[in-house]
Amino acid sequence: MKLMRYGAKGAEKPALVDAQGQVRDLSRELADITAATLTVHGLQKLRNLNVQALPVVANPGRIAPPWAGCEKFVCIGLNYADHAAESGLPIPKEPIIFMKPISARVGPNDAVVLPQGSVKSDWEVELGVVIGAKARYVSEADALSHVAGYCVVNDVSEREYQIERGGTWDKGKGCDTFGPVGPWLVTADEVGDPQNLGMWLDVNGHRYQNGSTTTMIFGVAQLVSYVSRFMTLYPGDLITTGTPPGVGMGIKPNPVFLKPGDVMRLGIDKLGEQQQTVHAWNADLIDG
């Protein structure tokens, strides 16, 4: 299944995308797509529906993050060997974990707003892993059974804040709007092998990233198992799993960074596409 939400901020409605690509409204079946929806029981209830009887939404308008109630936005850094190389950093011996605040999470086509004083904001197409069952000290062999599905994430990053201003990476990763998610949450059964998905990102029509999850250092099962050693994962939690090479910071000899008016377009096989326009600081675009 492809689950999604649509509508203005604060008034989102639940939906799914049928086999013909039509958006079908789920409002008569559930109030919203929440963490409870993503459990084995919740997903089975949706699978039992007669999809063809659900109302078609001809013009859904704004596409929201695919589910509500995300409590953790966990991120993995330097998880592609070739991206580590372009960053001039060694391949990690263990996964690098950092967090984005939930306030960074926006819809897949919402505005990306540069923070005040930003000079080195950058892009990162990433595979998002959505948890569907409580995970605490799970084995790698059992880890994928705790995954509800997958989604596209743009891990937007302000590199000066992240690298040059001391402390942890979080200050460059957690700015408002720096975590577009969606357009869909695609259930694990429909995705199949998460380690064989092509991924790409364009800025202003130029292809910068063109990679595959096949080149991850730590695969999805390893990451779910590893993260569950340090924090309990609950349904609705999101793990975003690193980016392939081609980020702006890595372009030699002159790095490329985002500026107002730039348009990012990105996608992952089976998971759909996003598109964001970059804006100068404007609180109304964040709050509205």
C-alpha positions as CSV (number, residue, x, y, z in Angstrom):
1,M,0.0,0.0,0.0
2,K,0.9,3.6,-0.5
3,L,-0.4,5.7,2.4
4,M,-0.5,9.5,2.3
5,R,-2.1,12.6,3.8
6,Y,-3.2,15.7,2.1
7,G,-4.6,19.1,3.0
8,A,-3.5,22.3,4.7
9,K,-1.3,22.2,7.8
10,G,-3.4,21.3,10.7
11,A,-6.3,20.0,8.6
12,E,-4.7,17.0,6.9
13,K,-6.8,14.1,5.7
14,P,-5.8,10.4,5.4
15,A,-5.6,8.7,2.0
16,L,-4.1,5.9,0.0
17,V,-3.0,5.6,-3.6
18,D,-4.6,2.8,-5.5
19,A,-3.1,0.6,-8.2
20,Q,-4.1,3.1,-10.9
21,G,-2.3,6.0,-9.1
22,Q,-5.6,7.6,-8.0
23,V,-5.7,9.1,-4.5
24,R,-8.5,7.5,-2.4
25,D,-9.8,9.3,0.7
26,L,-9.8,7.3,3.9
27,S,-11.6,9.8,6.1
28,R,-14.7,7.6,6.5
29,E,-12.4,4.8,7.7
30,L,-10.1,6.6,10.1
31,A,-9.5,10.1,11.5
32,D,-5.9,10.2,10.4
33,I,-2.9,8.0,9.6
34,T,-1.1,7.7,13.0
35,A,1.4,5.4,14.7
36,A,-1.4,3.0,15.5
37,T,-2.3,2.7,11.8
38,L,1.2,1.5,11.1
39,T,1.1,-1.5,13.4
40,V,0.5,-5.0,12.0
41,H,-3.2,-4.8,13.1
42,G,-3.7,-1.3,11.8
43,L,-2.2,-2.1,8.4
44,Q,-4.3,-5.3,8.1
45,K,-7.5,-3.3,8.7
46,L,-6.6,-1.1,5.7
47,R,-5.7,-4.1,3.5
48,N,-9.2,-5.5,4.2
49,L,-10.9,-2.4,2.7
50,N,-12.6,-2.3,-0.7
51,V,-10.3,0.3,-2.2
52,Q,-12.5,0.8,-5.2
53,A,-15.3,1.9,-2.9
54,L,-13.3,4.7,-1.4
55,P,-13.9,8.2,-2.8
56,V,-11.4,9.5,-5.4
57,V,-9.7,12.8,-4.6
58,A,-9.2,14.5,-7.9
59,N,-7.2,17.4,-6.7
60,P,-5.6,16.7,-3.3
61,G,-3.6,19.9,-3.2
62,R,-0.9,20.1,-0.6
63,I,0.7,16.7,0.2
64,A,1.5,16.4,3.9
65,P,4.0,14.0,5.6
66,P,2.4,10.6,5.2
67,W,1.7,9.9,8.8
68,A,1.0,11.9,12.0
69,G,2.5,11.1,15.4
70,C,6.2,10.7,14.5
71,E,8.0,11.0,17.9
72,K,11.5,10.3,16.8
73,F,13.4,11.5,13.7
74,V,16.6,9.5,13.9
75,C,19.3,10.0,11.3
76,I,22.4,8.0,10.3
77,G,25.5,9.9,9.0
78,L,28.1,8.9,6.5
79,N,26.4,5.6,5.6
80,Y,27.7,5.5,2.0
81,A,31.4,4.9,1.6
82,D,31.6,7.2,-1.5
83,H,29.8,10.0,0.4
84,A,32.3,9.6,3.3
85,A,35.1,9.9,0.8
86,E,33.7,13.1,-0.8
87,S,33.4,14.5,2.7
88,G,37.0,13.7,3.5
89,L,36.0,11.5,6.4
90,P,36.9,7.9,7.3
91,I,34.3,5.1,6.9
92,P,32.6,4.7,10.3
93,K,33.3,1.6,12.2
94,E,29.8,1.8,13.7
95,P,26.7,3.8,12.6
96,I,26.8,7.5,13.4
97,I,23.5,8.6,15.0
98,F,22.1,12.1,15.2
99,M,18.6,13.5,15.6
100,K,16.4,16.0,13.8
101,P,13.6,17.6,15.8
102,I,10.1,16.9,14.7
103,S,9.8,20.6,13.9
104,A,12.1,20.0,10.9
105,R,9.6,17.5,9.4
106,V,7.4,18.9,6.6
107,G,5.6,17.7,3.5
108,P,7.4,16.5,0.4
109,N,6.7,19.6,-1.6
110,D,6.6,22.2,1.2
111,A,8.9,25.2,1.1
112,V,12.5,24.7,2.4
113,V,13.3,27.9,4.3
114,L,16.9,28.9,4.9
115,P,17.7,29.9,8.5
116,Q,18.8,33.4,9.1
117,G,22.5,33.7,8.2
118,S,22.7,30.5,6.2
119,V,25.6,30.3,3.8
120,K,26.1,26.6,3.3
121,S,22.8,24.8,3.1
122,D,22.9,21.5,1.2
123,W,20.8,18.6,0.0
124,E,20.7,14.8,0.8
125,V,18.3,12.3,-0.7
126,E,17.8,9.5,1.8
127,L,15.8,6.3,2.3
128,G,13.5,6.7,5.3
129,V,12.5,3.6,7.4
130,V,9.3,3.8,9.3
131,I,8.9,1.7,12.4
132,G,5.7,-0.4,12.8
133,A,6.4,-2.5,15.9
134,K,8.1,-1.7,19.2
135,A,11.8,-2.5,18.8
136,R,14.2,-2.8,21.7
137,Y,17.4,-4.8,21.4
138,V,16.1,-6.6,18.3
139,S,18.4,-8.9,16.3
140,E,19.4,-8.1,12.7
141,A,17.5,-11.3,11.7
142,D,14.3,-10.0,13.2
143,A,14.8,-6.3,12.5
144,L,12.8,-6.0,9.3
145,S,9.7,-7.4,10.9
146,H,9.6,-4.2,12.9
147,V,9.4,-2.0,9.8
148,A,6.0,-0.8,8.6
149,G,7.4,0.8,5.4
150,Y,9.6,3.2,3.6
151,C,9.6,6.8,2.3
152,V,11.7,9.5,0.7
153,V,13.5,12.0,3.0
154,N,15.5,15.1,2.1
155,D,18.0,15.5,4.9
156,V,18.6,19.2,4.3
157,S,21.8,20.4,6.1
158,E,23.4,23.7,6.9
159,R,27.1,22.7,6.7
160,E,28.5,25.8,8.4
161,Y,26.3,25.2,11.4
162,Q,26.9,21.4,11.3
163,I,30.7,21.4,10.9
164,E,32.2,24.8,11.6
165,R,30.4,26.1,14.7
166,G,31.3,23.5,17.3
167,G,29.2,20.9,19.1
168,T,27.2,18.2,17.5
169,W,25.8,17.9,14.0
170,D,22.2,18.6,15.2
171,K,22.4,22.4,14.9
172,G,23.0,22.1,11.2
173,K,20.5,19.4,10.6
174,G,17.5,20.4,12.7
175,C,16.5,23.8,11.2
176,D,12.8,24.3,10.5
177,T,11.7,22.7,7.2
178,F,15.0,20.7,6.9
179,G,13.2,17.3,6.8
180,P,10.8,16.9,3.9
181,V,9.1,13.5,4.1
182,G,7.0,11.7,1.6
183,P,5.0,11.8,-0.7
184,W,4.0,8.3,0.5
185,L,4.7,5.8,3.1
186,V,5.0,2.6,1.0
187,T,4.5,-0.6,3.1
188,A,7.4,-3.0,3.4
189,D,5.6,-5.8,1.5
190,E,5.3,-3.5,-1.6
191,V,8.9,-2.3,-1.5
192,G,10.6,-5.7,-1.1
193,D,14.3,-5.5,-0.7
194,P,15.3,-2.1,0.7
195,Q,18.9,-2.6,-0.3
196,N,18.2,-2.4,-4.1
197,L,16.6,1.0,-4.6
198,G,17.9,3.6,-7.0
199,M,17.9,7.2,-5.7
200,W,18.6,10.6,-7.2
201,L,18.4,14.3,-6.7
202,D,18.4,17.3,-9.0
203,V,18.9,21.0,-8.3
204,N,17.5,23.4,-10.9
205,G,17.4,20.5,-13.4
206,H,21.0,19.4,-12.9
207,R,21.5,15.8,-11.6
208,Y,23.8,15.9,-8.6
209,Q,23.0,12.7,-6.8
210,N,22.5,9.4,-8.6
211,G,23.0,6.4,-6.3
212,S,21.6,3.2,-4.9
213,T,20.9,1.7,-1.5
214,T,23.0,-1.2,-2.6
215,T,26.1,0.9,-1.5
216,M,25.1,1.5,2.1
217,I,27.8,0.6,4.6
218,F,25.2,-0.5,7.2
219,G,21.9,-1.9,5.7
220,V,18.4,-1.3,7.0
221,A,18.3,-4.4,9.2
222,Q,21.7,-3.5,10.7
223,L,20.5,0.0,11.4
224,V,17.2,-0.9,13.0
225,S,18.9,-3.5,15.2
226,Y,21.8,-1.0,16.1
227,V,19.6,1.9,16.9
228,S,17.3,-0.3,19.1
229,R,20.3,-0.9,21.4
230,F,20.4,2.8,22.3
231,M,16.7,3.8,22.4
232,T,13.4,2.0,22.2
233,L,11.8,2.5,18.8
234,Y,8.0,2.8,18.6
235,P,5.5,2.7,15.7
236,G,5.7,5.9,13.8
237,D,9.4,6.6,14.5
238,L,11.5,7.4,11.5
239,I,15.1,6.4,10.7
240,T,16.7,8.1,7.8
241,T,19.6,6.1,6.5
242,G,22.3,8.3,4.9
243,T,22.9,9.7,1.5
244,P,25.0,8.7,-1.6
245,P,27.6,11.0,-3.1
246,G,26.8,14.2,-4.9
247,V,26.0,16.6,-2.1
248,G,26.9,20.3,-2.7
249,M,29.6,20.3,-0.1
250,G,31.5,17.6,-2.0
251,I,31.7,19.3,-5.3
252,K,35.3,20.1,-6.2
253,P,36.9,22.6,-6.5
254,N,33.9,24.8,-5.8
255,P,31.2,23.5,-3.5
256,V,27.6,24.4,-4.5
257,F,25.1,25.5,-1.8
258,L,21.4,26.3,-1.9
259,K,20.1,29.8,-2.5
260,P,16.6,31.3,-2.6
261,G,14.8,30.3,-5.7
262,D,16.6,27.0,-6.2
263,V,14.3,24.0,-6.9
264,M,15.2,20.5,-5.5
265,R,13.6,17.5,-7.1
266,L,14.4,14.0,-5.7
267,G,13.1,10.5,-5.7
268,I,13.7,6.8,-4.8
269,D,12.5,3.8,-6.8
270,K,9.0,2.7,-5.7
271,L,8.7,5.5,-3.2
272,G,7.8,8.5,-5.3
273,E,9.3,12.0,-5.8
274,Q,9.6,15.3,-3.9
275,Q,10.0,18.8,-5.1
276,Q,10.9,21.8,-2.9
277,T,11.6,25.4,-3.7
278,V,14.2,27.1,-1.5
279,H,13.2,30.4,0.2
280,A,15.0,33.0,2.2
281,W,14.0,33.2,5.9
282,N,10.2,33.7,6.2
283,A,8.5,32.7,9.3
284,D,5.1,32.7,7.6
285,L,6.2,29.9,5.3
286,I,7.1,27.8,8.3
287,D,4.1,28.6,10.5
288,G,1.5,28.8,7.8
